[in-house]
């Protein structure tokens, strides 16, 4: 029984190590910044230099950049340092959930960027019920989804990130109406904080887990 508990605890620690390199933090911060690009693209739509399909294609292309960066970083930076762990069935199911969250997060980022695009062309008043409803839905969705992810994936920082994801949408409307500040500003500030946390963790990870030395094999007499 003790050995079984020890193995489960070791597997749990190995699973949590997936998030110690800061790459998830940088990735999630990048997606949040992507959501704020909609208002920036709004001016292109307004002056006729771009169409909605063109902007949508651009946003999808931009969304692929952090996703590819995430994959490449895990494959070429993290794995060579800590290796691959073969998890049990329960943990494998959780890894599938990670992949699903990774894919859905890109889609959500593009959708929210499009919402920002509409806002930029027809900025709403912050007291408008029409915009309080989606802002509230987005906030609740962010907190619930990230909280579930934090619980099932052993990723405690996701609890905080859920609230951080919930803030920029309503805050951007409030600041625009009250102080005429750019709609992208709250997204940039919050995502910048998340990526800074990720960068600090990434630097610490590189320091704590250097690449193993490669030794040349000189034969049986070497």
Phi, psi and omega in degrees: 000316180298319180295322180295318178296319180297319179295320179295320179292321178296320179294321179296317179295321178295322180293319179293336180295344178299337187250005184276350183272355178081357184292322176298320181297315179295319180296312181295323176295322178296320179294321179296320177296323178301322179298330180276358180284341180306309178300326179294320179288341183301323180295327178293324179287323182293320181273003175081006181282343177218155177253167180299315176300322179294318178294320179299316178298320179295317180295320178296318178297317179295323180297333180288337183297306178296328179293316177294322177297320177299310182298314182295320180295317179296320185285316189257348181244308185285307185301317179298340183267322183243354177078184178253142180246133177269108183271163175285178183304319182296315180290326177297322177297322179292325178295325175296323177295324177299314179297321179295315178298321179300316181288315182294324182298324177295315180298316179297321179299318179294317180299315181292329175295322177293322176299317177297326177298315178297319180298322182293326180277334179219072186304126181276160171277144187292343179270357182293126179299328181299333180255341175292325182295305178296327178296318178293317179298316180298318181297313179297317180299317181298312182296315182294311183297314181292326178294318176297318178297319179298321182287309186283333184257005181054050183234078188303326182297339181295335176301315180290319183295332176299316178290323179294323176293329183286336188285313191300323184301300180290327182294322180297321179293315181298314181291326178294314183288327185273321187231005180057037178275152180302141181296334183282346188303309180300323178297317182294318182294310183293314180295325177298320177296318179296316181291329177294317176301314179298321180295318178298315179295323181295315179297318178296322179296316179298325179288318184281336183233074177291160177296136178296144180290140176261126180252135179282139179269118184261011181097179184296337180262003184281000000 
